[in-house]
Amino acid sequence: MQGGAALYTGTKGLLRSLPAVGALMEESWAEGFCKQLGRETVKTIIVQTLNGYRDEFIKGGAAVPPEKSLIILGIKEALSKRAESSLKRVVNATGVVIHTNLGRAPLAGEAVRAAAQAGEAYSALEYSPQEGARTERNSHVEWAVCALTGAEAALVVNNNAAAVLLALSALAAGREVAVSCGELVEIGGSFRIPEILAFSGAKLIIAGCTNSTVIEDYRRVITENTAVLLKVHPSNYRMEGFVKETSRKELAALARECGLVFMEDLGSGLLCGLNLSFANREHPVSGSIKDGCDIVTFSGDKLAGGPQAGVIAGSKNLIDKLKKHQLLRALRVDKMTLAALEATLRLYLRGEQSKIPVIKMMEESPELLLKKARLLRRVLKNAAREHGAAPEGFKISVVETRDASGGGSYPTECLPGFGVEIRPAAAGGEEALARSFRLAPVPVITAVHDGAVVLHVRAMTAGDEKYAAAAFATALKRL
Ligand SMILES: *Cc1c(COP(=O)(O)O)cnc(C)c1O
């Protein structure tokens, strides 16, 4: 029996007011969760929730016992959170195509099917049925990377950070790596060139100044112990004004002259020409190989539009060294990744890169984006009407947006796009509205700009407008 508040005074009383774990486990909702999560997990989550109350009582944070129904609601929320995958689908309405926090590149249909197939059955991952013998897992994608980049050989690992680490470990451990001062960058908070270099066992030697590094600067720092000239794509970082950079051709020539390896960390791996006015601001992988890079590394899930992977392309004798390095065993890729990457690379080989979502989203025409935005506005307005929202509560309109490719590529270029702006009548209401969009069953991640919530349509896929409408309906109920 749940007694009145007067019965439970003081910490002891409060503690006694909490429902018993055993009794809660008997309730029908708990049974339901047990089917999804198992008895032990449900019990643990109930105990944890009750412990939360206990701690609060002991700290003196509550004077009266909470309603039992409230406690149960809290437990149910905690259980619901665990009963479904938290790696859930979300709608990317941010206008950033390659959004690292939202999983970077959504895969092409063919890549998804290839990964599913590789996942659900045995496969010839490291086996040749013709020869009845063991083969290399890398062989499934190496040929395609070579065909697309012009490299002699290639190797695929877990991600680009792993690619850089493996290459430096295999080619420069115990020796020196020369990097331009202006390229000692940090990418995404945890990948810092000086640190990854130190981790590989190589010693960093710095050439030139922050804003100016010419070929003579490299020549000056090279010693007998230097192994690699490393060029790094500065990713999200840009220098403007008086800036001098050394060309790849010059670096390649110097590396040859001094018997060094010329390596480039390209970050975003552009594998095809793009139909963009500023497409040439990113250097394609094939361009680096053509200019004389011995080793190029790039991500599989940035501009390449495939699964998370790090691709290393370059000359055969160097790639062979990497293939023999012990570290490769720790950095190798899974069969599903290989299958998805192979399928993605095939699309490039066939000239069907417009089927790769990130490429399609980047190249989307303004006319189509405007059409998408108009459809979204209609759907959102209908949702508002159906929920009886006062039409003066929000102003919903199509607006021009500044979208971005993301993933460190084209950092200073804006992709002109369209979106739908929802401007709440009440000042400051935009943050609450954006939060409500995020709390929907299929969360919608929006931009907030100048007092309004903005849904950029560029990275929204077909059918996402329905999720946006459902989220808006949820938001209207909540607010
Ligand atoms: C993104 C990036 C990395 C890290 O690549 P991941 O695939 O995220 O590991 C390394 N170097 C550069 C230049 C990058 O842009």
The ligand as a Gaussian input file, in Angstrom:
#p B3LYP/6-31G(d) Opt

LIG

0 1
 C       39.448000      12.759000     -41.913000
 C       40.896000      12.797000     -42.001000
 C       41.682000      11.864000     -41.310000
 C       41.058000      10.807000     -40.449000
 O       40.334000       9.913000     -41.264000
 P       39.333000       8.862000     -40.602000
 O       38.802000       8.078000     -41.776000
 O       38.307000       9.654000     -39.894000
 O       40.129000       8.013000     -39.685000
 C       43.039000      11.936000     -41.443000
 N       43.613000      12.881000     -42.197000
 C       42.905000      13.812000     -42.876000
 C       43.617000      14.837000     -43.691000
 C       41.516000      13.804000     -42.798000
 O       40.801000      14.718000     -43.458000

